[in-house]
């Protein structure tokens, strides 16, 4: 799974009761890597890095890969909003899978993820409005989806470690 938690507003917009973290600022383990935009964009949608907040994300491509962040909010956490991407099906149309949530090293729950509404394709590098789900059309874009999950069990305490893990139950390639 590609993980990119929302970027802070940096002093712009409304004040909200949310705390945002960038996954690439977390502790990586098990082969997790940060992918960053390495070269200038060739189109408005040429890569997942270009569409990622901060132009970077964490890739969990192997079993056991994880990213962990502390609950540094002022309150216990009862819900998570996660921006992610998983690969498309080879023929297009998306796949479904899970990503595991661990709290302080203990499995808490499987989070459902899907690529059924993302991975759109255009027949032209200049056609931003291409909304085909046929990979043969080329020029993929819209790589990320967002999900909201209520945390099962007790709220995640202040200072606890929240980890997103591609464990053995995860079926997506990354």
ABEGO torsion letter per residue (X at the ends): XBBBBBBBAGGBEBBBABBBBBAAABBBBGGBBBBBBABBBABAAABAAAABBGGBBBBBABBGBBBBBBBABABBBABBBBBBBBBBBAAEGEBBBBBBBBBGGBBABBBBBBAAABGBBBABAABAABABABAAAEGBBGABBBBBBBBBEBBBBBGBBBBBBBBAABABAX
